[in-house]
Amino acid sequence: MNGYDAPTFEIYCDDSHPENPYEIARFARLADGWALLAAWQHADVEGVSPRKHRQREDIAVRVKGRKRYNLRCEVCGVTVPVRDERLQPILDTAHAAGVHSLALTAHATRLRRSGAM
């Protein structure tokens, strides 16, 4: 949890570096959907190494009125762009299944299956 008892969901990358997983983003489930947490809001989450705290603050951008996330691994450079409206149901489904984290490459696969990429 993140200090205010909201469920959280982590997107991480370990694609070519399984010995050094990198947290790309952490989202919190709020009343109106999943919200990106700033890096400082989850710096004390148990089990998250200091290297993972380097989440970029420019992950979320607005493009033509829509919120987009540029999910980029700072270790290997793998990048997955996704619109907020496509990400929300993926996080909801995973969370409902009891999953609290998802690898970036698995996330890209789910997006392709949903037609979002």
N, C-alpha and C positions, 0 to 999 in steps of 0.2 A: 504494500500500500504506500501511498505517497504523503501521508501526514493528515489528509482530510478524508480518509476512508473511502475514496472512490476506487473502484477496480481499475487496474492499469493493464496496458498491453504494450509489449516491447516488439519492435521490429529491429532485427540485428543482421549482421552479415558475418558469415564464416566460410564463404564460398571457396576461396583459395587459401584460406588461413584459419583452419579449424582450431589451431592451437592458440589463436589470438582473436576470439570473437569481438566484434565491434558493435556497440549499440548505436543504431542510426537514429531512432526516435522512440519516444515513449508517449503513449496516449492515455488519457484518463477518461473514464466513462462518466459523463455528467448528465444532467436531466435532459438536455437537448441533443445528445450525441457524444461522439468521441472528440476530445480536444487535445491538441498537441501540447505536451508539457515542455516548458523551457528547461534547458539542461540543469539549471540550479534547483528546479523543483523535484528532481529525482536523484540528485547527487548522493543522497544518503540511503538510497534503496539498497537493502541487504543483497549482497552477492554481485553488485555492479562494481567492476574494477575502475580505478581512476582513469584508465585509458578510455573507457566507454563514456566518460562524462564530457567528451569533447563534441557533443552534438552541436551542429551548426545552427545558429539562430535564424538563418535564411532558408530553412527547409520549406516553410510555407510562403507561398507567393500568390498574388491575385492576378489572374489573367482573364480579361474580359468579364470581370465581375464574379468569376468562379475561383474558389480556393483550390490551389494545386500544391502538391507536396513533391519536392525533388528529393527522393530518398537516395542518398549517395553515401557509399562506404568510403571513408577517408583512408582506409588501409589499402584496398585493392582498386578503388575507382568505379566499381559496379554502381550504376545509377538506374533507378526505376522512377519515372515520373507518374504521378497518379492524381486524378481529380478527387476532391473530398467526397463527392457524391458516390464515387465508385469504391472508395476506401471504407466508408462507414458500414455498408452491409457485410463486407469481408470481416471487419473487426467484430461486428455483432455476431456473425455466424461462428467464428472461432471462439469467441468468449462464451457463447451459449454451449459450446461443446466442451468447455472446460480448458481450452487452450489459452495461455497467457502470453505467448510469444510466438513469433513466426520469422523464419529466415527470409531475407530479402529475395533470394531466388525462388523460394516457395511462393512468396507474395506475387512475384512477377508471373509465375505459372497460373495462379488463381486469377489474376487480372486478364491474362490471355484467354483463359477458359470462359470468363464472363463477357468477353468481347470489348473490354475496356482499353486494350492496347492494340 
